């Protein structure tokens, strides 16, 4: 591995850290590091899910940049499809090092400000481990379940006490973030546990839970503006609102309208409300068993209440993509090119074949996950013709070309660009006649296998 540049960067940071407080350089804030086995040529720094800076990797896959940080807070950094948080204070000099083959588990911070960030990633990994362990606990009696929650809380607090005892200065703002990171994943599990009852708001079901079971809700500000995009906070709020929609629904069947009505009623902070509504609509679309099904009632509520133009534009683009290819119509021909740049047309490839055409990009799906999924489907359905079309080919996605056959990309003039503007990993099912049997599904859809079987039996 190439460590020379990382060592050089570290030396620069050491120099910065040791400079006098009167030095102008010491007033600056730095962010850098090394990405082992990179999947693209850059790292993006974000704030509240908005990209604010981009850092390009050098030949040794390292980067270092001065960044503008007026006040401390939570940021994020993204590389390909992977994302993680970084807490930055003015004058911090932070280095990251990670291996994309094991992104979260390999992430280590160094430099000024590293201790707090190493605590946050350790807590994140501990909560991920606990989440897998908690599966059987949801079958326990409520008293036993609460004991398991208390044990997990104790371990999380122990990790935080270790950080504080190390002498690292803890600001009020970081402490608030740490309390959310410690407790909100546990609050979420308590919400999930309550769903096992028909309606935890009814007297008979409340008797199954202690009088203090939901006391933690009094500590939660659903409209916290600083934490809107922080996943422990967002995941808790999303699941809490799901539970409310569940209890308000008929026969425990939640509609998109149920979800959106509850979000609008309880969330007043527009960025959080818009984000929750957008994800609710998109998730409803992705989980549908129908071809290109956007709930018209839910869509109307979304359009009337969403104030974020970017979300509205994304939904409109998705709908436009849907309308360009429809169920039970012949697939319009379009150009593609193979890995040797030979130009072909799609109709020639699928002629007289039951086919699954899946669009993908390394920006939205891991190449390794794609390989695993497609190989499984090819084994399950050997008579089906699987065709992969990479929307964003790059050297980092070449592994797919070597592991899976029938890989292509769109030519610049291909008319297919007109129906993949949303960049969603769209999958289209086509019968022997060249007629579309499902115009928009996903390789990950739980209904896909059943739909392919139906296609195969025609």
SULSUL-V670483 format. One line per field, one symbol per residue. ss: DSSP state (2 for helix, 1 for strand, 0 for the rest). A space follows every 50 residues. Layout:
# SULSUL-V670483
ss = ???
This chain:
# SULSUL-V670483
ss = 00022222222222222200000022201111111100000111111001 11111100000111111000001111111001111111000011111112 22222201111102222222222222222222222222200222222222 22222222222222200000022222222222222222222222000000 00222200000000222220000000000022222222222222222202 22000222222222220002222222222222222220000000022222 22222000222222222222222200000100001111000011122222 00001111110000002222222222222200001111110000222222 22200011110000222220000000111100001111111000000222 22222200
